[in-house]
Amino acid sequence: MSPVGAVDVHEQRDLDKAIGKLVLREMYEEDAWAELTIKVDQTQHYFMLRADTQPGIDPDVELHEAIAQMVGAHRRARSDLTTAIYRYEKNPDGEWTMAGRFSYTPDPSPGE
């Protein structure tokens, strides 16, 4: 079990893999990179997916659902997630790599 404020590492890994699979399904052969930006506030979330040859991608409902699952996991854990950015890059051999960056609401300073 994870502490309050943290999504279980195995659950996060599975969510990342599911999101990645769905993002890469949206890529064209000539795409060399893609970026998925997810913004989260108290009541909703929204996202933008783009690639080097596609400035804006309207993905299928499965990616919407996978993102909602990830956001839901963070809400249940009370992680205070505000932004998640997934960056995908195609290697010369055609394989893709992924890096994720997550931002959270900072804890208030003592005395605030």
Secondary structure, DSSP 8 states (H G I E B T S, - for coil): ---TT---HHHHHHHHHHHHHHHHHT--TT--EEEEEEEE-SS-EEEEEEETTEEEE---HHHHHHHHHHHHHHHHHT--EEEEEEEEEE-TTS-EEEEEEEEE-----TT-
